[in-house]
Amino acid sequence: MARDYKKEYAKYHGNPTQRKNRSMRNIARRALGLEKGDPREVDHKKPLDKGGGNGKENLRAVSRKTNRKKYNG
């Protein structure tokens, strides 16, 4: 079954809370100087959804594997 991106955006990605979260992630990438194509990701030591912010002390650049392993056990 084909993925319905328009419906997905309307139900989830277009939600004001999710738009704010995406904006915060983009701001964090710029704060660490990670550019398009960089294999690293921004790790929020204290996640945004748990009250963390984009302060320098809460951000670090880690590999994709390290960042994703943090939440998936």
CHARMM internal coordinates of N, CA and C (Angstrom, degrees):
IC EDIT
DIST 1 N 1 CA 1.4561
DIST 1 CA 1 C 1.5353
ANGL 1 N 1 CA 1 C 109.12
DIST 1 C 2 N 1.2907
ANGL 1 CA 1 C 2 N 116.46
DIHE 1 N 1 CA 1 C 2 N 133.60
DIST 2 N 2 CA 1.4511
ANGL 1 C 2 N 2 CA 121.84
DIHE 1 CA 1 C 2 N 2 CA -179.02
DIST 2 CA 2 C 1.5256
ANGL 2 N 2 CA 2 C 110.97
DIHE 1 C 2 N 2 CA 2 C -73.39
DIST 2 C 3 N 1.2977
ANGL 2 CA 2 C 3 N 115.56
DIHE 2 N 2 CA 2 C 3 N 146.24
DIST 3 N 3 CA 1.4621
ANGL 2 C 3 N 3 CA 121.65
DIHE 2 CA 2 C 3 N 3 CA -179.61
DIST 3 CA 3 C 1.5251
ANGL 3 N 3 CA 3 C 109.48
DIHE 2 C 3 N 3 CA 3 C -78.63
DIST 3 C 4 N 1.3249
ANGL 3 CA 3 C 4 N 117.20
DIHE 3 N 3 CA 3 C 4 N 131.36
DIST 4 N 4 CA 1.4580
ANGL 3 C 4 N 4 CA 122.31
DIHE 3 CA 3 C 4 N 4 CA -179.61
DIST 4 CA 4 C 1.5311
ANGL 4 N 4 CA 4 C 109.10
DIHE 3 C 4 N 4 CA 4 C -95.69
DIST 4 C 5 N 1.3243
ANGL 4 CA 4 C 5 N 115.95
DIHE 4 N 4 CA 4 C 5 N 89.84
DIST 5 N 5 CA 1.4641
ANGL 4 C 5 N 5 CA 121.19
DIHE 4 CA 4 C 5 N 5 CA -175.35
DIST 5 CA 5 C 1.5201
ANGL 5 N 5 CA 5 C 112.62
DIHE 4 C 5 N 5 CA 5 C -64.10
DIST 5 C 6 N 1.3178
ANGL 5 CA 5 C 6 N 116.52
DIHE 5 N 5 CA 5 C 6 N -37.42
DIST 6 N 6 CA 1.4635
ANGL 5 C 6 N 6 CA 120.23
DIHE 5 CA 5 C 6 N 6 CA -179.12
DIST 6 CA 6 C 1.5309
ANGL 6 N 6 CA 6 C 110.47
DIHE 5 C 6 N 6 CA 6 C -62.45
DIST 6 C 7 N 1.3161
ANGL 6 CA 6 C 7 N 116.34
DIHE 6 N 6 CA 6 C 7 N -44.81
DIST 7 N 7 CA 1.4620
ANGL 6 C 7 N 7 CA 121.24
DIHE 6 CA 6 C 7 N 7 CA 178.82
DIST 7 CA 7 C 1.5364
ANGL 7 N 7 CA 7 C 110.46
DIHE 6 C 7 N 7 CA 7 C -66.21
DIST 7 C 8 N 1.3237
ANGL 7 CA 7 C 8 N 115.99
DIHE 7 N 7 CA 7 C 8 N -40.98
DIST 8 N 8 CA 1.4608
ANGL 7 C 8 N 8 CA 121.48
DIHE 7 CA 7 C 8 N 8 CA 179.52
DIST 8 CA 8 C 1.5344
ANGL 8 N 8 CA 8 C 110.56
DIHE 7 C 8 N 8 CA 8 C -60.93
DIST 8 C 9 N 1.3229
ANGL 8 CA 8 C 9 N 116.81
DIHE 8 N 8 CA 8 C 9 N -43.49
DIST 9 N 9 CA 1.4538
ANGL 8 C 9 N 9 CA 120.52
DIHE 8 CA 8 C 9 N 9 CA 178.84
DIST 9 CA 9 C 1.5259
ANGL 9 N 9 CA 9 C 110.77
DIHE 8 C 9 N 9 CA 9 C -64.48
DIST 9 C 10 N 1.3231
ANGL 9 CA 9 C 10 N 116.07
DIHE 9 N 9 CA 9 C 10 N -44.20
DIST 10 N 10 CA 1.4678
ANGL 9 C 10 N 10 CA 120.80
DIHE 9 CA 9 C 10 N 10 CA -178.13
DIST 10 CA 10 C 1.5268
ANGL 10 N 10 CA 10 C 111.74
DIHE 9 C 10 N 10 CA 10 C -62.81
DIST 10 C 11 N 1.3298
ANGL 10 CA 10 C 11 N 116.74
DIHE 10 N 10 CA 10 C 11 N -37.78
DIST 11 N 11 CA 1.4655
ANGL 10 C 11 N 11 CA 120.15
DIHE 10 CA 10 C 11 N 11 CA -176.15
DIST 11 CA 11 C 1.5300
ANGL 11 N 11 CA 11 C 113.39
DIHE 10 C 11 N 11 CA 11 C -86.71
DIST 11 C 12 N 1.3327
ANGL 11 CA 11 C 12 N 118.13
DIHE 11 N 11 CA 11 C 12 N -31.59
DIST 12 N 12 CA 1.4644
ANGL 11 C 12 N 12 CA 119.56
DIHE 11 CA 11 C 12 N 12 CA -172.32
DIST 12 CA 12 C 1.5238
ANGL 12 N 12 CA 12 C 113.23
DIHE 11 C 12 N 12 CA 12 C -126.63
DIST 12 C 13 N 1.3124
ANGL 12 CA 12 C 13 N 117.37
DIHE 12 N 12 CA 12 C 13 N -63.33
DIST 13 N 13 CA 1.4653
ANGL 12 C 13 N 13 CA 121.63
DIHE 12 CA 12 C 13 N 13 CA -172.41
DIST 13 CA 13 C 1.5252
ANGL 13 N 13 CA 13 C 113.30
DIHE 12 C 13 N 13 CA 13 C -65.61
DIST 13 C 14 N 1.3163
ANGL 13 CA 13 C 14 N 117.52
DIHE 13 N 13 CA 13 C 14 N -25.61
DIST 14 N 14 CA 1.4541
ANGL 13 C 14 N 14 CA 120.97
DIHE 13 CA 13 C 14 N 14 CA 179.42
DIST 14 CA 14 C 1.5170
ANGL 14 N 14 CA 14 C 113.21
DIHE 13 C 14 N 14 CA 14 C -87.43
DIST 14 C 15 N 1.3201
ANGL 14 CA 14 C 15 N 116.90
DIHE 14 N 14 CA 14 C 15 N -5.67
DIST 15 N 15 CA 1.4565
ANGL 14 C 15 N 15 CA 122.44
DIHE 14 CA 14 C 15 N 15 CA 178.41
DIST 15 CA 15 C 1.5351
ANGL 15 N 15 CA 15 C 109.43
DIHE 14 C 15 N 15 CA 15 C -61.05
DIST 15 C 16 N 1.3234
ANGL 15 CA 15 C 16 N 119.11
DIHE 15 N 15 CA 15 C 16 N 134.06
DIST 16 N 16 CA 1.4693
ANGL 15 C 16 N 16 CA 121.08
DIHE 15 CA 15 C 16 N 16 CA -177.60
DIST 16 CA 16 C 1.5289
ANGL 16 N 16 CA 16 C 113.96
DIHE 15 C 16 N 16 CA 16 C -53.98
DIST 16 C 17 N 1.3071
ANGL 16 CA 16 C 17 N 117.66
DIHE 16 N 16 CA 16 C 17 N -37.08
DIST 17 N 17 CA 1.4700
ANGL 16 C 17 N 17 CA 120.05
DIHE 16 CA 16 C 17 N 17 CA 178.57
DIST 17 CA 17 C 1.5217
ANGL 17 N 17 CA 17 C 110.70
DIHE 16 C 17 N 17 CA 17 C -65.74
DIST 17 C 18 N 1.3317
ANGL 17 CA 17 C 18 N 116.96
DIHE 17 N 17 CA 17 C 18 N -43.92
DIST 18 N 18 CA 1.4653
ANGL 17 C 18 N 18 CA 120.56
DIHE 17 CA 17 C 18 N 18 CA -179.39
DIST 18 CA 18 C 1.5263
ANGL 18 N 18 CA 18 C 111.34
DIHE 17 C 18 N 18 CA 18 C -69.13
DIST 18 C 19 N 1.3201
ANGL 18 CA 18 C 19 N 117.13
DIHE 18 N 18 CA 18 C 19 N -33.99
DIST 19 N 19 CA 1.4734
ANGL 18 C 19 N 19 CA 119.93
DIHE 18 CA 18 C 19 N 19 CA 177.14
DIST 19 CA 19 C 1.5172
ANGL 19 N 19 CA 19 C 110.02
DIHE 18 C 19 N 19 CA 19 C -65.02
DIST 19 C 20 N 1.3343
ANGL 19 CA 19 C 20 N 117.12
DIHE 19 N 19 CA 19 C 20 N -39.83
DIST 20 N 20 CA 1.4639
ANGL 19 C 20 N 20 CA 121.63
DIHE 19 CA 19 C 20 N 20 CA 178.22
DIST 20 CA 20 C 1.5275
ANGL 20 N 20 CA 20 C 110.17
DIHE 19 C 20 N 20 CA 20 C -65.17
DIST 20 C 21 N 1.3332
ANGL 20 CA 20 C 21 N 117.11
DIHE 20 N 20 CA 20 C 21 N -43.64
DIST 21 N 21 CA 1.4614
ANGL 20 C 21 N 21 CA 120.96
DIHE 20 CA 20 C 21 N 21 CA 178.97
DIST 21 CA 21 C 1.5267
ANGL 21 N 21 CA 21 C 111.38
DIHE 20 C 21 N 21 CA 21 C -62.01
DIST 21 C 22 N 1.3428
ANGL 21 CA 21 C 22 N 117.29
DIHE 21 N 21 CA 21 C 22 N -42.26
DIST 22 N 22 CA 1.4582
ANGL 21 C 22 N 22 CA 120.95
DIHE 21 CA 21 C 22 N 22 CA 178.68
DIST 22 CA 22 C 1.5200
ANGL 22 N 22 CA 22 C 110.43
DIHE 21 C 22 N 22 CA 22 C -63.09
DIST 22 C 23 N 1.3182
ANGL 22 CA 22 C 23 N 116.69
DIHE 22 N 22 CA 22 C 23 N -40.41
DIST 23 N 23 CA 1.4536
ANGL 22 C 23 N 23 CA 121.74
DIHE 22 CA 22 C 23 N 23 CA 177.38
DIST 23 CA 23 C 1.5288
ANGL 23 N 23 CA 23 C 110.90
DIHE 22 C 23 N 23 CA 23 C -61.44
DIST 23 C 24 N 1.3324
ANGL 23 CA 23 C 24 N 116.69
DIHE 23 N 23 CA 23 C 24 N -43.00
DIST 24 N 24 CA 1.4649
ANGL 23 C 24 N 24 CA 120.87
DIHE 23 CA 23 C 24 N 24 CA 179.02
DIST 24 CA 24 C 1.5337
ANGL 24 N 24 CA 24 C 110.82
DIHE 23 C 24 N 24 CA 24 C -63.53
DIST 24 C 25 N 1.3356
ANGL 24 CA 24 C 25 N 117.67
DIHE 24 N 24 CA 24 C 25 N -39.02
DIST 25 N 25 CA 1.4687
ANGL 24 C 25 N 25 CA 120.56
DIHE 24 CA 24 C 25 N 25 CA 178.31
DIST 25 CA 25 C 1.5221
ANGL 25 N 25 CA 25 C 110.52
DIHE 24 C 25 N 25 CA 25 C -65.91
DIST 25 C 26 N 1.3272
ANGL 25 CA 25 C 26 N 117.21
DIHE 25 N 25 CA 25 C 26 N -39.97
DIST 26 N 26 CA 1.4668
ANGL 25 C 26 N 26 CA 120.61
DIHE 25 CA 25 C 26 N 26 CA 178.74
DIST 26 CA 26 C 1.5267
ANGL 26 N 26 CA 26 C 111.03
DIHE 25 C 26 N 26 CA 26 C -65.68
DIST 26 C 27 N 1.3173
ANGL 26 CA 26 C 27 N 117.67
DIHE 26 N 26 CA 26 C 27 N -40.95
DIST 27 N 27 CA 1.4663
ANGL 26 C 27 N 27 CA 122.24
DIHE 26 CA 26 C 27 N 27 CA 177.78
DIST 27 CA 27 C 1.5254
ANGL 27 N 27 CA 27 C 109.82
DIHE 26 C 27 N 27 CA 27 C -62.25
DIST 27 C 28 N 1.3376
ANGL 27 CA 27 C 28 N 117.16
DIHE 27 N 27 CA 27 C 28 N -40.38
DIST 28 N 28 CA 1.4619
ANGL 27 C 28 N 28 CA 121.73
DIHE 27 CA 27 C 28 N 28 CA 179.33
DIST 28 CA 28 C 1.5259
ANGL 28 N 28 CA 28 C 110.72
DIHE 27 C 28 N 28 CA 28 C -63.36
DIST 28 C 29 N 1.3254
ANGL 28 CA 28 C 29 N 117.49
DIHE 28 N 28 CA 28 C 29 N -41.02
DIST 29 N 29 CA 1.4723
ANGL 28 C 29 N 29 CA 120.22
DIHE 28 CA 28 C 29 N 29 CA 178.47
DIST 29 CA 29 C 1.5193
ANGL 29 N 29 CA 29 C 110.73
DIHE 28 C 29 N 29 CA 29 C -61.06
DIST 29 C 30 N 1.3277
ANGL 29 CA 29 C 30 N 116.26
DIHE 29 N 29 CA 29 C 30 N -43.27
DIST 30 N 30 CA 1.4651
ANGL 29 C 30 N 30 CA 119.69
DIHE 29 CA 29 C 30 N 30 CA 178.99
DIST 30 CA 30 C 1.5267
ANGL 30 N 30 CA 30 C 111.26
DIHE 29 C 30 N 30 CA 30 C -65.71
DIST 30 C 31 N 1.3328
ANGL 30 CA 30 C 31 N 117.06
DIHE 30 N 30 CA 30 C 31 N -38.41
DIST 31 N 31 CA 1.4665
ANGL 30 C 31 N 31 CA 121.18
DIHE 30 CA 30 C 31 N 31 CA -178.77
DIST 31 CA 31 C 1.5270
ANGL 31 N 31 CA 31 C 111.04
DIHE 30 C 31 N 31 CA 31 C -62.23
DIST 31 C 32 N 1.3254
ANGL 31 CA 31 C 32 N 118.12
DIHE 31 N 31 CA 31 C 32 N -34.76
DIST 32 N 32 CA 1.4641
ANGL 31 C 32 N 32 CA 121.44
DIHE 31 CA 31 C 32 N 32 CA 179.29
DIST 32 CA 32 C 1.5276
ANGL 32 N 32 CA 32 C 112.80
DIHE 31 C 32 N 32 CA 32 C -89.46
DIST 32 C 33 N 1.3094
ANGL 32 CA 32 C 33 N 116.95
DIHE 32 N 32 CA 32 C 33 N -5.87
DIST 33 N 33 CA 1.4612
ANGL 32 C 33 N 33 CA 120.48
DIHE 32 CA 32 C 33 N 33 CA 178.14
DIST 33 CA 33 C 1.5192
ANGL 33 N 33 CA 33 C 113.68
DIHE 32 C 33 N 33 CA 33 C 76.92
DIST 33 C 34 N 1.3274
ANGL 33 CA 33 C 34 N 117.83
DIHE 33 N 33 CA 33 C 34 N 22.25
DIST 34 N 34 CA 1.4643
ANGL 33 C 34 N 34 CA 120.50
DIHE 33 CA 33 C 34 N 34 CA 177.84
DIST 34 CA 34 C 1.5230
ANGL 34 N 34 CA 34 C 108.81
DIHE 33 C 34 N 34 CA 34 C -81.67
DIST 34 C 35 N 1.3141
ANGL 34 CA 34 C 35 N 115.11
DIHE 34 N 34 CA 34 C 35 N 126.72
DIST 35 N 35 CA 1.4532
ANGL 34 C 35 N 35 CA 119.56
DIHE 34 CA 34 C 35 N 35 CA -177.21
DIST 35 CA 35 C 1.5230
ANGL 35 N 35 CA 35 C 111.09
DIHE 34 C 35 N 35 CA 35 C -104.08
DIST 35 C 36 N 1.3136
ANGL 35 CA 35 C 36 N 115.18
DIHE 35 N 35 CA 35 C 36 N 167.83
DIST 36 N 36 CA 1.4637
ANGL 35 C 36 N 36 CA 121.37
DIHE 35 CA 35 C 36 N 36 CA 178.31
DIST 36 CA 36 C 1.5281
ANGL 36 N 36 CA 36 C 108.61
DIHE 35 C 36 N 36 CA 36 C -56.00
DIST 36 C 37 N 1.3163
ANGL 36 CA 36 C 37 N 115.69
DIHE 36 N 36 CA 36 C 37 N 132.45
DIST 37 N 37 CA 1.4578
ANGL 36 C 37 N 37 CA 120.20
DIHE 36 CA 36 C 37 N 37 CA 179.82
DIST 37 CA 37 C 1.5142
ANGL 37 N 37 CA 37 C 113.70
DIHE 36 C 37 N 37 CA 37 C 94.82
DIST 37 C 38 N 1.3310
ANGL 37 CA 37 C 38 N 118.21
DIHE 37 N 37 CA 37 C 38 N -12.28
DIST 38 N 38 CA 1.4590
ANGL 37 C 38 N 38 CA 121.56
DIHE 37 CA 37 C 38 N 38 CA 177.63
DIST 38 CA 38 C 1.5299
ANGL 38 N 38 CA 38 C 108.00
DIHE 37 C 38 N 38 CA 38 C -68.74
DIST 38 C 39 N 1.3308
ANGL 38 CA 38 C 39 N 118.40
DIHE 38 N 38 CA 38 C 39 N 128.65
DIST 39 N 39 CA 1.4664
ANGL 38 C 39 N 39 CA 119.60
DIHE 38 CA 38 C 39 N 39 CA -176.98
DIST 39 CA 39 C 1.5285
ANGL 39 N 39 CA 39 C 114.06
DIHE 38 C 39 N 39 CA 39 C -72.52
DIST 39 C 40 N 1.3131
ANGL 39 CA 39 C 40 N 117.51
DIHE 39 N 39 CA 39 C 40 N -11.46
DIST 40 N 40 CA 1.4629
ANGL 39 C 40 N 40 CA 120.36
DIHE 39 CA 39 C 40 N 40 CA -179.15
DIST 40 CA 40 C 1.5256
ANGL 40 N 40 CA 40 C 111.06
DIHE 39 C 40 N 40 CA 40 C -84.24
DIST 40 C 41 N 1.3221
ANGL 40 CA 40 C 41 N 115.20
DIHE 40 N 40 CA 40 C 41 N 160.71
DIST 41 N 41 CA 1.4593
ANGL 40 C 41 N 41 CA 122.31
DIHE 40 CA 40 C 41 N 41 CA 176.48
DIST 41 CA 41 C 1.5148
ANGL 41 N 41 CA 41 C 108.52
DIHE 40 C 41 N 41 CA 41 C -124.86
DIST 41 C 42 N 1.3238
ANGL 41 CA 41 C 42 N 115.66
DIHE 41 N 41 CA 41 C 42 N 161.35
DIST 42 N 42 CA 1.4537
ANGL 41 C 42 N 42 CA 120.93
DIHE 41 CA 41 C 42 N 42 CA 175.89
DIST 42 CA 42 C 1.5201
ANGL 42 N 42 CA 42 C 108.37
DIHE 41 C 42 N 42 CA 42 C -85.11
DIST 42 C 43 N 1.3217
ANGL 42 CA 42 C 43 N 115.59
DIHE 42 N 42 CA 42 C 43 N 129.28
DIST 43 N 43 CA 1.4581
ANGL 42 C 43 N 43 CA 121.12
DIHE 42 CA 42 C 43 N 43 CA 174.84
DIST 43 CA 43 C 1.5137
ANGL 43 N 43 CA 43 C 107.61
DIHE 42 C 43 N 43 CA 43 C -106.88
DIST 43 C 44 N 1.3229
ANGL 43 CA 43 C 44 N 116.43
DIHE 43 N 43 CA 43 C 44 N 121.93
DIST 44 N 44 CA 1.4554
ANGL 43 C 44 N 44 CA 120.87
DIHE 43 CA 43 C 44 N 44 CA 171.77
DIST 44 CA 44 C 1.5240
ANGL 44 N 44 CA 44 C 105.62
DIHE 43 C 44 N 44 CA 44 C -86.79
DIST 44 C 45 N 1.3155
ANGL 44 CA 44 C 45 N 117.64
DIHE 44 N 44 CA 44 C 45 N 113.02
DIST 45 N 45 CA 1.4642
ANGL 44 C 45 N 45 CA 120.87
DIHE 44 CA 44 C 45 N 45 CA -178.01
DIST 45 CA 45 C 1.5227
ANGL 45 N 45 CA 45 C 110.34
DIHE 44 C 45 N 45 CA 45 C -55.81
DIST 45 C 46 N 1.3155
ANGL 45 CA 45 C 46 N 116.36
DIHE 45 N 45 CA 45 C 46 N -45.11
DIST 46 N 46 CA 1.4661
ANGL 45 C 46 N 46 CA 121.19
DIHE 45 CA 45 C 46 N 46 CA 170.80
DIST 46 CA 46 C 1.5259
ANGL 46 N 46 CA 46 C 105.18
DIHE 45 C 46 N 46 CA 46 C -108.16
DIST 46 C 47 N 1.3290
ANGL 46 CA 46 C 47 N 118.26
DIHE 46 N 46 CA 46 C 47 N 111.77
DIST 47 N 47 CA 1.4595
ANGL 46 C 47 N 47 CA 121.83
DIHE 46 CA 46 C 47 N 47 CA -173.29
DIST 47 CA 47 C 1.5281
ANGL 47 N 47 CA 47 C 113.83
DIHE 46 C 47 N 47 CA 47 C -56.51
DIST 47 C 48 N 1.3229
ANGL 47 CA 47 C 48 N 115.64
DIHE 47 N 47 CA 47 C 48 N 151.39
DIST 48 N 48 CA 1.4639
ANGL 47 C 48 N 48 CA 121.60
DIHE 47 CA 47 C 48 N 48 CA 178.98
DIST 48 CA 48 C 1.5198
ANGL 48 N 48 CA 48 C 111.41
DIHE 47 C 48 N 48 CA 48 C -57.77
DIST 48 C 49 N 1.3282
ANGL 48 CA 48 C 49 N 117.16
DIHE 48 N 48 CA 48 C 49 N -39.80
DIST 49 N 49 CA 1.4563
ANGL 48 C 49 N 49 CA 120.00
DIHE 48 CA 48 C 49 N 49 CA -177.96
DIST 49 CA 49 C 1.5353
ANGL 49 N 49 CA 49 C 113.08
DIHE 48 C 49 N 49 CA 49 C -73.55
DIST 49 C 50 N 1.3284
ANGL 49 CA 49 C 50 N 116.79
DIHE 49 N 49 CA 49 C 50 N -8.79
DIST 50 N 50 CA 1.4601
ANGL 49 C 50 N 50 CA 120.62
DIHE 49 CA 49 C 50 N 50 CA 176.71
DIST 50 CA 50 C 1.5346
ANGL 50 N 50 CA 50 C 111.09
DIHE 49 C 50 N 50 CA 50 C -109.00
DIST 50 C 51 N 1.3283
ANGL 50 CA 50 C 51 N 115.88
DIHE 50 N 50 CA 50 C 51 N 16.14
DIST 51 N 51 CA 1.4564
ANGL 50 C 51 N 51 CA 120.61
DIHE 50 CA 50 C 51 N 51 CA 175.78
DIST 51 CA 51 C 1.5159
ANGL 51 N 51 CA 51 C 114.99
DIHE 50 C 51 N 51 CA 51 C 97.79
DIST 51 C 52 N 1.3207
ANGL 51 CA 51 C 52 N 117.98
DIHE 51 N 51 CA 51 C 52 N 5.42
DIST 52 N 52 CA 1.4594
ANGL 51 C 52 N 52 CA 121.25
DIHE 51 CA 51 C 52 N 52 CA 177.68
DIST 52 CA 52 C 1.5177
ANGL 52 N 52 CA 52 C 110.94
DIHE 51 C 52 N 52 CA 52 C -73.52
DIST 52 C 53 N 1.3129
ANGL 52 CA 52 C 53 N 115.96
DIHE 52 N 52 CA 52 C 53 N 166.50
DIST 53 N 53 CA 1.4529
ANGL 52 C 53 N 53 CA 119.99
DIHE 52 CA 52 C 53 N 53 CA -179.31
DIST 53 CA 53 C 1.5157
ANGL 53 N 53 CA 53 C 111.14
DIHE 52 C 53 N 53 CA 53 C -131.60
DIST 53 C 54 N 1.3258
ANGL 53 CA 53 C 54 N 115.53
DIHE 53 N 53 CA 53 C 54 N -163.98
DIST 54 N 54 CA 1.4546
ANGL 53 C 54 N 54 CA 121.77
DIHE 53 CA 53 C 54 N 54 CA -178.35
DIST 54 CA 54 C 1.5222
ANGL 54 N 54 CA 54 C 112.82
DIHE 53 C 54 N 54 CA 54 C -105.07
DIST 54 C 55 N 1.3217
ANGL 54 CA 54 C 55 N 117.79
DIHE 54 N 54 CA 54 C 55 N 21.24
DIST 55 N 55 CA 1.4615
ANGL 54 C 55 N 55 CA 120.35
DIHE 54 CA 54 C 55 N 55 CA 176.03
DIST 55 CA 55 C 1.5176
ANGL 55 N 55 CA 55 C 110.45
DIHE 54 C 55 N 55 CA 55 C -65.13
DIST 55 C 56 N 1.3190
ANGL 55 CA 55 C 56 N 117.32
DIHE 55 N 55 CA 55 C 56 N 148.84
DIST 56 N 56 CA 1.4631
ANGL 55 C 56 N 56 CA 122.15
DIHE 55 CA 55 C 56 N 56 CA -177.98
DIST 56 CA 56 C 1.5234
ANGL 56 N 56 CA 56 C 112.11
DIHE 55 C 56 N 56 CA 56 C -54.12
DIST 56 C 57 N 1.3377
ANGL 56 CA 56 C 57 N 117.03
DIHE 56 N 56 CA 56 C 57 N -35.54
DIST 57 N 57 CA 1.4707
ANGL 56 C 57 N 57 CA 120.36
DIHE 56 CA 56 C 57 N 57 CA -178.36
DIST 57 CA 57 C 1.5314
ANGL 57 N 57 CA 57 C 112.58
DIHE 56 C 57 N 57 CA 57 C -70.73
DIST 57 C 58 N 1.3212
ANGL 57 CA 57 C 58 N 117.64
DIHE 57 N 57 CA 57 C 58 N -13.92
DIST 58 N 58 CA 1.4637
ANGL 57 C 58 N 58 CA 121.04
DIHE 57 CA 57 C 58 N 58 CA -179.11
DIST 58 CA 58 C 1.5317
ANGL 58 N 58 CA 58 C 112.11
DIHE 57 C 58 N 58 CA 58 C -103.39
DIST 58 C 59 N 1.3151
ANGL 58 CA 58 C 59 N 118.35
DIHE 58 N 58 CA 58 C 59 N -0.37
DIST 59 N 59 CA 1.4589
ANGL 58 C 59 N 59 CA 121.84
DIHE 58 CA 58 C 59 N 59 CA -176.46
DIST 59 CA 59 C 1.5204
ANGL 59 N 59 CA 59 C 111.68
DIHE 58 C 59 N 59 CA 59 C -115.16
DIST 59 C 60 N 1.3275
ANGL 59 CA 59 C 60 N 115.14
DIHE 59 N 59 CA 59 C 60 N 145.71
DIST 60 N 60 CA 1.4574
ANGL 59 C 60 N 60 CA 120.54
DIHE 59 CA 59 C 60 N 60 CA 170.90
DIST 60 CA 60 C 1.5166
ANGL 60 N 60 CA 60 C 108.06
DIHE 59 C 60 N 60 CA 60 C -153.33
DIST 60 C 61 N 1.3256
ANGL 60 CA 60 C 61 N 116.14
DIHE 60 N 60 CA 60 C 61 N 151.65
DIST 61 N 61 CA 1.4578
ANGL 60 C 61 N 61 CA 121.57
DIHE 60 CA 60 C 61 N 61 CA 178.26
DIST 61 CA 61 C 1.5226
ANGL 61 N 61 CA 61 C 107.92
DIHE 60 C 61 N 61 CA 61 C -94.91
DIST 61 C 62 N 1.3262
ANGL 61 CA 61 C 62 N 116.16
DIHE 61 N 61 CA 61 C 62 N 123.39
DIST 62 N 62 CA 1.4608
ANGL 61 C 62 N 62 CA 121.24
DIHE 61 CA 61 C 62 N 62 CA 179.88
DIST 62 CA 62 C 1.5239
ANGL 62 N 62 CA 62 C 109.14
DIHE 61 C 62 N 62 CA 62 C -133.77
DIST 62 C 63 N 1.3245
ANGL 62 CA 62 C 63 N 115.87
DIHE 62 N 62 CA 62 C 63 N 166.76
DIST 63 N 63 CA 1.4540
ANGL 62 C 63 N 63 CA 119.65
DIHE 62 CA 62 C 63 N 63 CA 177.34
DIST 63 CA 63 C 1.5239
ANGL 63 N 63 CA 63 C 109.56
DIHE 62 C 63 N 63 CA 63 C -68.09
DIST 63 C 64 N 1.3047
ANGL 63 CA 63 C 64 N 115.63
DIHE 63 N 63 CA 63 C 64 N 159.17
DIST 64 N 64 CA 1.4656
ANGL 63 C 64 N 64 CA 120.89
DIHE 63 CA 63 C 64 N 64 CA 179.31
DIST 64 CA 64 C 1.5273
ANGL 64 N 64 CA 64 C 109.96
DIHE 63 C 64 N 64 CA 64 C -59.13
DIST 64 C 65 N 1.3357
ANGL 64 CA 64 C 65 N 116.71
DIHE 64 N 64 CA 64 C 65 N -43.18
DIST 65 N 65 CA 1.4601
ANGL 64 C 65 N 65 CA 121.91
DIHE 64 CA 64 C 65 N 65 CA -178.83
DIST 65 CA 65 C 1.5312
ANGL 65 N 65 CA 65 C 110.86
DIHE 64 C 65 N 65 CA 65 C -59.35
DIST 65 C 66 N 1.3270
ANGL 65 CA 65 C 66 N 116.76
DIHE 65 N 65 CA 65 C 66 N -45.80
DIST 66 N 66 CA 1.4642
ANGL 65 C 66 N 66 CA 121.47
DIHE 65 CA 65 C 66 N 66 CA 179.94
DIST 66 CA 66 C 1.5167
ANGL 66 N 66 CA 66 C 111.07
DIHE 65 C 66 N 66 CA 66 C -63.87
DIST 66 C 67 N 1.3114
ANGL 66 CA 66 C 67 N 117.03
DIHE 66 N 66 CA 66 C 67 N -44.14
DIST 67 N 67 CA 1.4654
ANGL 66 C 67 N 67 CA 120.98
DIHE 66 CA 66 C 67 N 67 CA -177.45
DIST 67 CA 67 C 1.5257
ANGL 67 N 67 CA 67 C 111.91
DIHE 66 C 67 N 67 CA 67 C -66.27
DIST 67 C 68 N 1.3075
ANGL 67 CA 67 C 68 N 117.66
DIHE 67 N 67 CA 67 C 68 N -40.69
DIST 68 N 68 CA 1.4626
ANGL 67 C 68 N 68 CA 120.99
DIHE 67 CA 67 C 68 N 68 CA -177.38
DIST 68 CA 68 C 1.5306
ANGL 68 N 68 CA 68 C 111.24
DIHE 67 C 68 N 68 CA 68 C -76.70
DIST 68 C 69 N 1.3370
ANGL 68 CA 68 C 69 N 117.10
DIHE 68 N 68 CA 68 C 69 N -31.11
DIST 69 N 69 CA 1.4593
ANGL 68 C 69 N 69 CA 121.20
DIHE 68 CA 68 C 69 N 69 CA 179.69
DIST 69 CA 69 C 1.5328
ANGL 69 N 69 CA 69 C 110.47
DIHE 68 C 69 N 69 CA 69 C -66.15
DIST 69 C 70 N 1.2986
ANGL 69 CA 69 C 70 N 116.38
DIHE 69 N 69 CA 69 C 70 N -28.62
DIST 70 N 70 CA 1.4708
ANGL 69 C 70 N 70 CA 122.28
DIHE 69 CA 69 C 70 N 70 CA -177.66
DIST 70 CA 70 C 1.5298
ANGL 70 N 70 CA 70 C 111.63
DIHE 69 C 70 N 70 CA 70 C -55.44
DIST 70 C 71 N 1.3196
ANGL 70 CA 70 C 71 N 118.19
DIHE 70 N 70 CA 70 C 71 N -36.82
DIST 71 N 71 CA 1.4544
ANGL 70 C 71 N 71 CA 121.91
DIHE 70 CA 70 C 71 N 71 CA -174.71
DIST 71 CA 71 C 1.5273
ANGL 71 N 71 CA 71 C 113.54
DIHE 70 C 71 N 71 CA 71 C -104.95
DIST 71 C 72 N 1.3164
ANGL 71 CA 71 C 72 N 117.97
DIHE 71 N 71 CA 71 C 72 N -14.30
DIST 72 N 72 CA 1.4526
ANGL 71 C 72 N 72 CA 119.94
DIHE 71 CA 71 C 72 N 72 CA -176.31
DIST 72 CA 72 C 1.5260
ANGL 72 N 72 CA 72 C 113.16
DIHE 71 C 72 N 72 CA 72 C -104.48
DIST 72 C 73 N 1.3257
ANGL 72 CA 72 C 73 N 116.11
DIHE 72 N 72 CA 72 C 73 N 13.81
DIST 73 N 73 CA 1.4676
ANGL 72 C 73 N 73 CA 119.67
DIHE 72 CA 72 C 73 N 73 CA 176.72
DIST 73 CA 73 C 1.4566
ANGL 73 N 73 CA 73 C 111.03
DIHE 72 C 73 N 73 CA 73 C 75.94
END
COOR INIT
IC SEED 1 N 1 CA 1 C
IC BUILD
